[in-house]
Each structure stands twice: as C-alpha cells, then as structure tokens.
Amino acid sequence: MMVTAEDFVLKGFDKAGDTNNQLGFNVTQASVMQLPGLNTLGISMVRLDFAAPLGLNPPHTHPRATEILVLIEGTLLVGFITTNNTLISTTLQKGDVFVFPNALVHFQLNIGDVNAVAISALSSQNPGTQQVARTLFGASPPVDPAVLAKAFMIDPKLVQLLQNKFKSSS
C-alpha cells in the first residue's frame, strides 16, 4: 500500500563502475537492497566492470543463486569448479552468455586489451557473495593459521602473511 514508482527503478546502471583498485574490478548491484521492488520476486542483477588488462572478479560463490552472465564488451576468461573439483572454463566474446550454477565457486578475468563489461542476472533477490580468499584469510576473528596451513598444505607463516594482507585491505 505504501510503494511508489521509485521502489521499482534503479537509475545509472549504464555508468561504468570504478575499477581503479587492486583487482581492477567493480560490481554495481541491483538487488533488493538497492531496488526494493524486487522484494519476494526472487531475481536480481549486477553490472560487472573489468579493467584491462587482467581485471578480476576473484573466485567467489553466491550461496543463494544461480548466475547467468552476458558479456556486453570485451573478452573474459570465465569458469566454475564442480563439486568433484572439475574446472569448467571458456573464453567469452561480446554477446556470449555463460551460466554459473548455484553456490559453485566461480570467477571472471579480463584477458582482452580493452575494458570489459558484463551484466548478470541472479536467481535470488538477495544472492549473497562470498569471496573465497577474503573469507578464509580475512575472517574476523581470524581462522587459526594451523587450520589453514594444514588445509592448504602451506607454512603457517605464509598463512599469517596472507591474513595480514587481507586484514589491511579490508
């Protein structure tokens, strides 16, 4: 009874996001938080901007959504890892579409010499995003280095180095 047209519109999705950061990547969300009219509809979108060269949307997962991506501009290396640890990966060109199944770890990397832009639709109004490295090495309080050292089969000092890098980049 109290909704307005403003609850159903998000302006500026055509504007490039700032990719001047460590990853060379920006995501502009159109989920229920930015667009209240999506409430209960089970869908959302994002605009993905990748700097050239090598802008990266790092390995991450959407715990509540499948994602379908269409590449608007540029060239992306995309992929996901199945539950039996098989990498499914390909190179996308302008106009190509790729699906990332629900909750699987996936990534996108700009391998072209121009900035890349993609639009993704997600099967949830609030899909969530969990970056793998940031989750493991940037947790607060931190995961015990012995746990990560054993899991990754690396020296605990390297774990602490990585934890410090993610702590300082938060």
C-alpha positions as CSV (number, residue, x, y, z in Angstrom):
1,M,0.0,0.0,0.0
2,M,3.0,2.3,0.6
3,V,5.1,1.5,-2.5
4,T,5.9,4.1,-5.1
5,A,7.4,4.0,-8.6
6,E,10.8,4.8,-7.0
7,D,10.7,1.3,-5.4
8,F,10.8,-0.2,-8.9
9,V,13.5,1.8,-10.6
10,L,17.3,2.0,-10.3
11,K,19.0,4.7,-12.4
12,G,22.6,4.8,-13.6
13,F,23.2,1.2,-14.4
14,D,24.7,2.4,-17.7
15,K,27.5,4.1,-15.8
16,A,30.9,2.3,-15.5
17,G,32.0,1.4,-12.0
18,D,35.3,2.4,-10.6
19,T,37.9,-0.3,-11.4
20,N,40.9,1.7,-10.1
21,N,41.5,-0.8,-7.3
22,Q,43.7,-3.8,-6.5
23,L,41.5,-6.2,-8.5
24,G,40.7,-3.9,-11.4
25,F,37.1,-4.8,-10.9
26,N,33.8,-3.2,-9.8
27,V,30.3,-4.6,-9.3
28,T,27.2,-2.5,-9.3
29,Q,24.3,-4.3,-7.7
30,A,20.6,-4.2,-8.4
31,S,19.3,-6.4,-5.6
32,V,16.6,-5.9,-3.1
33,M,18.8,-3.5,-1.1
34,Q,19.1,-1.1,-4.0
35,L,15.7,-1.9,-5.6
36,P,13.0,-2.6,-3.0
37,G,10.5,-3.6,-5.7
38,L,12.5,-6.9,-6.1
39,N,11.2,-8.0,-2.6
40,T,9.8,-11.5,-2.9
41,L,10.4,-11.7,-6.7
42,G,13.5,-14.0,-6.5
43,I,15.7,-12.1,-9.0
44,S,18.4,-9.5,-9.1
45,M,21.1,-8.2,-11.5
46,V,24.6,-6.9,-11.4
47,R,26.8,-4.8,-13.7
48,L,30.4,-6.1,-13.8
49,D,33.2,-3.7,-14.9
50,F,36.7,-5.1,-15.6
51,A,39.8,-3.0,-16.2
52,A,42.2,-4.0,-19.0
53,P,44.3,-5.9,-18.7
54,L,43.5,-8.6,-16.1
55,G,40.7,-7.1,-14.2
56,L,39.5,-9.9,-11.9
57,N,36.3,-10.9,-10.2
58,P,38.1,-13.3,-7.8
59,P,36.9,-16.8,-7.0
60,H,33.6,-16.4,-5.2
61,T,30.2,-18.1,-4.7
62,H,26.6,-17.0,-4.4
63,P,25.2,-19.2,-1.7
64,R,21.6,-18.5,-2.7
65,A,21.6,-18.1,-6.5
66,T,22.5,-19.3,-10.0
67,E,24.0,-16.6,-12.2
68,I,23.7,-16.1,-15.9
69,L,26.1,-13.6,-17.4
70,V,26.1,-11.9,-20.8
71,L,29.2,-10.2,-22.0
72,I,28.5,-6.7,-23.4
73,E,32.0,-5.6,-24.2
74,G,35.5,-7.1,-24.1
75,T,36.9,-10.6,-23.7
76,L,36.6,-12.7,-20.4
77,L,38.0,-15.9,-19.2
78,V,35.3,-17.4,-17.1
79,G,34.9,-20.6,-15.2
80,F,33.5,-22.5,-12.2
81,I,34.6,-25.6,-10.3
82,T,32.2,-28.5,-9.9
83,T,31.6,-30.4,-6.7
84,N,34.0,-33.1,-7.9
85,N,36.7,-30.4,-8.5
86,T,36.5,-30.2,-12.3
87,L,37.1,-26.8,-13.8
88,I,34.6,-25.8,-16.4
89,S,36.1,-22.8,-18.2
90,T,35.9,-20.9,-21.5
91,T,36.7,-17.6,-23.2
92,L,33.7,-15.3,-23.8
93,Q,33.5,-12.7,-26.5
94,K,31.0,-9.8,-26.8
95,G,27.4,-11.2,-26.9
96,D,28.3,-14.6,-25.3
97,V,26.3,-16.0,-22.4
98,F,27.6,-18.2,-19.6
99,V,25.8,-19.9,-16.6
100,F,27.4,-20.3,-13.2
101,P,25.4,-23.0,-11.3
102,N,24.1,-22.2,-7.8
103,A,26.7,-22.0,-5.0
104,L,29.6,-23.2,-7.1
105,V,33.0,-21.3,-6.8
106,H,33.5,-19.2,-10.0
107,F,35.5,-16.3,-11.4
108,Q,35.8,-13.9,-14.4
109,L,39.1,-12.5,-15.7
110,N,39.5,-9.8,-18.4
111,I,42.0,-11.3,-20.9
112,G,41.5,-8.6,-23.5
113,D,43.2,-5.3,-24.2
114,V,40.1,-3.2,-23.6
115,N,37.9,-2.8,-20.5
116,A,35.1,-5.4,-20.3
117,V,31.5,-5.0,-19.2
118,A,29.1,-7.8,-18.3
119,I,25.5,-8.0,-17.0
120,S,24.5,-10.9,-14.8
121,A,21.1,-12.0,-13.6
122,L,20.8,-14.0,-10.4
123,S,18.0,-16.3,-9.3
124,S,17.6,-14.6,-5.9
125,Q,16.6,-11.1,-4.8
126,N,19.5,-11.4,-2.3
127,P,22.0,-13.9,-3.7
128,G,24.9,-13.1,-1.3
129,T,28.5,-13.2,-2.4
130,Q,31.4,-14.9,-0.6
131,Q,34.9,-14.3,-1.9
132,V,36.9,-17.4,-1.2
133,A,40.3,-15.8,-0.4
134,R,38.8,-13.0,1.6
135,T,36.5,-15.4,3.5
136,L,39.3,-17.7,4.5
137,F,42.2,-15.2,5.1
138,G,40.2,-12.1,6.1
139,A,37.8,-13.6,8.7
140,S,37.4,-11.7,11.9
141,P,38.4,-13.1,14.3
142,P,41.0,-14.8,12.1
143,V,40.9,-18.6,11.4
144,D,43.6,-20.3,13.3
145,P,46.7,-20.4,11.0
146,A,47.2,-24.1,11.8
147,V,43.8,-24.9,10.3
148,L,44.6,-23.0,7.0
149,A,48.2,-24.2,6.9
150,K,47.1,-27.8,7.1
151,A,44.1,-27.3,4.7
152,F,46.3,-25.6,2.0
153,M,49.5,-27.6,2.8
154,I,51.5,-24.5,3.3
155,D,53.6,-23.0,6.1
156,P,51.7,-21.2,8.9
157,K,53.9,-18.1,8.4
158,L,52.5,-17.9,4.8
159,V,49.0,-18.1,6.3
160,Q,49.8,-15.2,8.7
161,L,51.2,-13.2,5.8
162,L,48.0,-13.7,3.8
163,Q,45.8,-12.9,6.8
164,N,47.8,-9.7,7.3
165,K,47.3,-8.7,3.6
166,F,43.6,-9.3,3.8
167,K,43.2,-7.6,7.1
168,S,45.0,-4.5,5.7
169,S,42.9,-4.4,2.5
170,S,39.5,-4.6,4.2
